[in-house]
Structures are given as C-alpha cells and as structure tokens.
Amino acid sequence: MKKTALHAAHVALGAKMGEFAGYDMPLYYDKGVIAEHEWVRSHCGLFDVSHMGQIIVEGPGAAEFWESLTPSPFQKKAHGRAQYTVLTNAEGGIIDDLIITRLSDNKFFAVINAGCKDKDIAWIRENLPAGLKLEVLGNRALIAVQGGWAERILHEVLEIETDDLPYMHIMEAQAPSFEKIYVSRVGYTGEDGFELSVPEDSAEEIWNALLNHPEAAPIGLAARDSLRLEMGYPLYGHDIDATTSPVEADLNWIISKKTDAYPGYGRIAREQGDGVSRKRVGVRLLDKGVAREGAEIRNAQDEKIGVLTSGGFSPSLKESIGQGYVDPAFAVPGEKIFVNVRGRNIGAEIASMPFVPAKTKSMKKKEAA
C-alpha cells in the first residue's frame, strides 16, 4: 500500500491503520470513533487527507476548459473563490466530485478524490487543449483542520490570520520557518475549518505543531465518514458514481444555466426539465437499528422504492441516519418509510439534509470598516 508523508506520525500515535484508496490510512486513534467525532464538533480535529490528489491547471482559457468538463461556471469566478462541482461523462454520470479554486485569471487549483485521482488526471489530460498545462502536485501533503477552534489554532500555532478569509476561499500564507502554504476554508465536516496544502517535507513538523495545541486531536477516516454523513455530503463510489447524474444526486445548485459545453449536457438538461426516476434523499430511522449501504427502502405497502447508499449511527443525534435514492414521489421530508435490514423492516422517514446545522462561515468577504 502507498503511504502519505504523515504515515510515521500516525503509527507513532498508535492509530488503527487500514487500507483506503490504496493507501495505509488511520481509521481511528485511542479515543475511538465516537469520541473523535464529538471532539471535532466541540473542539478541533486534524485529518490527514494527503491521499487526495492536488493539481494545477494553468494557461489561457483555463476557465473555459473547466466549463467544458463540469456543469459549473468558472469564467466569472473571483480570484480565490472555490467551487464544489463534478466531472461528467458522456452519459451525464459523475466521474468524480471535486473542489476547483481560481488562483488567478488563468490558474486553477483542484483537489480530487483519492480513489479517483488516477482516472481523473487521465480524463483531464485526454481533454486538455493545447496551451494549457496540467501540473500534478505529487510532492504536497494535505492536512484538514476542522472544528470551532480551527481558526484560533492556525493563529496561535502557525501565526496564520484567517479572520478575513470567507468560506470556500483560498489564501497563500507564510508560516514561520515553513514554505508558503495554501490555506482553503473548506472541509468535509460541516464545521468551520481549513485544508492546508503543504510541502511533504514540512508536513510532519506542521502536523506535530498543530497537535501540540490542547484543543487539537488527530481524527481518523471513520469519524470523517460519520461527520460527512451528518452533513448529507455524498461520498463518491457510494452515494454518487458514473451512472448518477448531478440532478438525481440533488446537486442542481452546481449546474450553470449558461453553459452547455460539458459532457452529458443532453441528459442533464432533459432531467432538469422532465424530472428524474430517482432522487437522493436523507433517511432517519425512527426505530432501533442501524441501516447500512445496500439496505432496501420500502413504502407502507412493503414495496421497494429505493436503496440506501450510505448509513450509520449519528453520534450527534444518537440515532441512525443515512442517504439513498428513492422514487421522487416519496422524496418528501417527513414521508414515512421502512428500511429493510436483514429481512426486518425498521420504521424510518425521509429527512432533510443536513441532519445537523452547518457551522461554516459566510462565503462573503467582510466589508471594509
């Protein structure tokens, strides 16, 4: 298995390691999954997400290029602004979801999923026009700092000031004794937080420095998953995949009305006009039990109306939640349903997402005094 630049640090902390996307990654540490989850919600968690891909696309027409691969607008995107979007295939399915950030007029930084980065990079290279350059940042690590203490910890440990950095924006920072760091106010937890793109040879020193703060703790991938589930964020390969359109996935908000150049536009435009045969929804169990991916969703007549694509216990709500796809006729919050777990129907309902309120900051820049 591959190892990130922080692998030795995880082992030294006694992490339970396991394979994820071809990497040996920390699943949890000594606190355990539920305690780690709750720590992020009340303090600040550090995640090693260096297994994800980091790339730069640069050159004249870079904004138009991203509009030719995704359904989202980029030509008028402000410098420093990040956009969550998806790469689409010719059938309108999702190749991957990713965050693309405009660094300057013709320079974009993107972070792509670990399990998809090889195919994503191949797809981008295949479609890259002459005059554009793709740089794979293989020598950089990625550390997520998530939770209510995140901003204060960056200030106190790395002397990085982020008070004026809005949500879904990036800045370059110069921490003492380190090279420049990309600081993005983004995350996968619903908490205020950041992702730090740092040189690999500085990663362990930065990680250990952050961990020395009393409000910071290392968090593994298991709690990262339960945190994202509470926010209703889709996980690629489970809640979205190459057969799922962004309309089915309830991602209409990323689709521009002003572009039709991206792959799969025909299907996506048709579904926006005529509707879909299935829709991604939140599911909340009303009776005892935990439902996992693959469980059938049934109506009051015990007819299958969909399937769960991810599910688990919510430490914040102390109940079982999930997300999945159902017939749109049933995609109404409060609709009573059943989730079938090992042959037993468990009472449930369609729920609005996120399941818990987001604590992210405003996307708007502060007005000058």
Secondary structure by P-SEA (a helix, b strand, c coil): cccccaaaaaaaacccccccccccccccccccaaaaaaaaacbbbbbccccbbbbbbbccaaaaaaaaccccccccccccbbbbbbbbcccccccbbbbbbbccccbbbbbbbcccaaaaaaaaaaaccccbbbbccccbbbbbbbccaaaaaaaaccccccccccccbbbbbbccccccccccccccccccbbbbbccccaaaaaaaaaaccccbbbbcaaaaaaaaaaaccccccccccccccccccccccccccccccccaaaaaaaaaaccccbbbbbbbbcccccccccbbbbcccccccccccbbbbcccccccccccccccccccccbbbbbbcccbbbbbbbbcccccccccccccccccc
